[in-house]
């Protein structure tokens, strides 16, 4: 069965002439579990980084958060700010994913650095950054 994806947000970052986007796999939760605790069933929101130039698209990394259900459930996903310099792409994030970020293959010529920072509002005002 093919996985379905939806865009996390509409913003895209342009890095090395290609766009960096984040896709979220659709999670199908059985109806009764929407209103009750999932218990020992481990369901996750899985996000994938996509790197695209024209019609060529490559998935190169993933991260995930547990699915929360019930009254007052909050969809946990991080905000990210991406800052590019001549030799480094820094991805700042405000919430830790389960088991961190998994990069299958760095498709950029620069090194990737992931930095946890609880408050990203100051970084979002910096010139030349993009954010999700």
N, C-alpha and C positions, 0 to 999 in steps of 0.2 A: 504494500500500500504506500503510495507516495505521501510524503509529508507536506502539510500545508504550512505556508509562512504568511506572516503579515508584517508590514513595516512597523517598527517600534515607534518611530517619529519620522517626520518628513524631512528633517535636516540631513544633509550629506556633507561630508568633508572631502575636499579635493586635496589629494596628496600625490605628488609625482604624476600629475595629469590624469589620475584615476580617482574615482569616488569611493569613499569608505562609508559603508552603511551597516546598520544592525538589523537583522531579521529575527523575529520570534516565532518559534514553532508553535502551532496551535495545540492547545492541551484539551483533550476531550475527557471531561469528568462525568462519570455516571450520575444521573439525576439525583439519587438519594444522597450521594456524597457531597453534593453542593451545599447542603444545609447541615451536615454533621462532620465531625472530625474525621480525617482520613486514617487515623490510627497508624498501623504499621505499613500501610501502603505509601510508598515514597513516590510522589509525583512532583515533577519539576517543570518550571518554565525554563526552556532552553533557548538561549540566544546565540546567534551565529554572526560573526563578522563576515561581510561580503566586500570584495574588492573588485571594482568593475571599470572597464574601459570600453566604450562603445557597446558592442553586443557580447563581449567576453566577460564572464563573471566567474569569480573563484571564491569559494568559502575557505577561510584560512584559520579560523579560531572559534572557540565556543566558551560559554560560561552559563551557569544555571543558578536558579533560586527555587526553594521549595514552594509548592502550591499551597496557599492558605485558603481555607474555606470557612463558611459560617458567617454569622452576623458580624459586621464590622471588619471583615477580612480586608487586608491591604495587599494590593498587587506589588510585591517587592521587586524592584529593579533599580539599578543604579543610574544616577546622572553621571555623565562623562564629559570631560573637557579634553580636547586633543590639541596639543601644542607641538608644532613641527619646527625643528631647527635644521641646520645643514647636515648634521650627522645623527640626529636622534628624534624619534617620534615619542612624545610622552603622553600617555593616556592616564589622566587623573580620574578617579572614581570615588564615590562617597559611601558605597555599601559593598561589603565583602560577599562575593558569590560563593556558593558551596564549592569546595575544592579549588578555588581560585580561577584564573583564566588559563585556558589551554590553547596554545598556539601550535597548530599543526606544522606550519611552515611560514616563515616571515617572507612575504612577497614584496617587501619594500627594500630599497637599497640601504636605508638607515636602520639602526637598531631600534627595537621597541622597548619601552620602559613603562611599566604599570606602577602608579603611585596612589596609595590610599590617602584621601584627605576628606575628613567629614563635612567640611563646608566648602563648596565650589563657587559660591557667588562672587568672590573676589577675582577668581581666575576667569570667569565668564566675561568680565569687563576688560580683559587684556586684549589688545589689538592682535589680529592674526590668528586667533584660536577659533575653533568651532566646537559645538557641543551638542549632545543628545539629551 
